[in-house]
Amino acid sequence: MSVHKYGKNNATNRIVILISGNGTNLQSIIDARNAGKFNAEIVAVISNRANVFGLERAKLAGIPAITLDHAYFNNRDEFDLTLAKTVEKFNPTLILLSGFMSILSNIFLSRFHRNVINIHPSLLPKYKGLRTHQRALAAGDSFAGATVHFVNENLDDGPCILQAKVKIRPDESPESLAKRVLKMEHIIFPLAVQWFCDKRLALKNGIAIFDGIPLPKMGQQFEKTSQIHDGRFGP
């Protein structure tokens, strides 16, 4: 894990990251930004749970780390409104959900609906919600994977941007599959952020657009490790 202090640059993009836990995908975004993979400043990390390690990752990187514990709010609408007002203070151009274990309502999304991206550990539209790896194994699937997608008010339901597949092994367990899928998450999440920051990726009229062309229903398919070096797809 990179722990050197996070430095500001002349970034035109401002990213707020929402978390609920350990924050390994958060770390992949911090590392990619520090490596100059995209032109952005991570302006805040906000957790809906207290004392999670993802907040420590943010602090180690010199990024403002904020806790808005959902347990202290009377209802979902109250939490979403407070979260929205907190995020608005940072004037973000992109909001990332990195293991954020809460469904955002239109109270939040109506303010940011074109600029919210999530990563989910399944090949959407399969296995929305939790226990994705167990469900893939129980179904006898040949492949599992991860999906980066735009967020709407429904659970794991927004337009897909990018997917990465891993072949399920005969002796696979949910734990071993989770580790292998997570490695792919750490590749495709920063790549999608790069596309967005480079203005190659946008949400228009509920459709994910890449380089001016609507993406397929399941998003672009990540297949070659070499594709991460310049953000392109192709031979």
Phi, psi and omega in degrees: 000132176284129182238008180289155186296141182281125180256145177282154174226191179270048187290142175264346179253141180236120187249131168250133182244128178257132184225169173223357188207227190294324172084035178290324176290325171304314181298322179296327178288317177301313182296319180294319178295315180296333178276000178078023182287336177210156183271091183200156170246132173275108190268342178193150169238126184237129179246142174268009175226141182279153169061032176268154186291336176303326177294323177293322176301316179297314181298319179298329180270001180076024180259135176306127183242122188235139174251126169237086186290115183298340182293342183264007179254150184288330182201173183296319182297319180296319178295313183298322179293316178295319177298315180300315180295323178293315180296319182301329180299335182266359176049057185283150168262345180210137176240127181250134172260112185241086186069032180275112191266059177206138177276125182274133180271177178293342175302321176274309190291334179298338180271336189225020199298337180270357192234023183242124183233140181236157169240136186229136185276056170202169175271084181304145013277007177289142165058058170290152179089214189262173175056041186295321184288318176300319182291322177296319179292318180297329180278352181074027181295150176274335182227149168233186179166200183223155181226132168263132183211156170290156187254136167236190187284353180261154185295119174048048192235355184287169182303133182284144179251309190206136178232147172232133182255149167232140179283131180282127182276157181300327183259022186293140170247162176303325182290315180293322179294320179300318180296318182290321178293321181300323178300322178288325176302320182291345176267311190279334179294308176299327180295316178296322176297319177301313179303315182297313182295330177276004180062028174269340186239135179205161173250119181229122180053040177077012182238135176282125183244130178233122183052039176082001184240134177300136177283154175300165183306322181264010178081180175289146181257120179276125186229331187240130179302326182297341183291343182283344189289323181235009177075013181259160168242146181139178184291000000 
